[in-house]
Amino acid sequence: MKKVVLALTILVMFAVDSFSQGEKYEYLQISAVESVVPGGFGRSRLITTAKDGQVMETELKNFYSLVGINFKNIQNNDRVIVERLNELAQEGWELVAVTSGVESSEQKTGIFITRYLFRREKKQ
């Protein structure tokens, strides 16, 4: 009987520890939404939503200008995104996942979206 109680106690300790792992971290996601609308008429943003619901938007450049793909705009977006990723790293956030996708219509418009998921240990 003592062995059963000891085994159950150990099992409960592991279960509590595994459930508390989810509470060990806080999470943050940022989304880079980059327009692929010809002529540069789309809107591109880097969106950060804090856990209190406050949204921070940073303007990004559109992939296309009136004459086609604009590599300077892509370089600008890369710089802005990397600066934000570095800021978050300095604040203790760890990048844990990156997901990207494209939405496009038959009218040659669309967006390219990349989501960055971060976590950091909760402060006690």
Helices and strands as residue ranges (DSSP letters): H 2-24, E 25-35, G 38-40, E 44-49, E 55-60, E 64-65, E 68-69, H 71-90, E 94-104, E 110-121
